[in-house]
Amino acid sequence: MDHNPFTHHPASVGETYWQHLLASARFAALLGVAAVAALVHAVLPFLFEKTASEIITTLHRRMVTHRRSEGD
């Protein structure tokens, strides 16, 4: 198998480098939104009551249901 550090992991999960970059960047952006929502909720508990947990649940579901193991 190709051991180029830029393509090895993406290939192991069935993605190209660019597909993996975009998917990971979207994931990070949504984590950032969840973090901001959680911070606002910490100060103003009547706002964003479920936003962070719903984003995290969605991200987890996407990652688990679309996961292709490293050994595949």
HELIX and SHEET records of a PDB file:
HELIX    1   1 HIS A    8  SER A   12  1                                   5    
HELIX    2   2 TYR A   17  VAL A   43  1                                  27    
HELIX    3   3 THR A   51  THR A   65  1                                  15    
END                                                                             
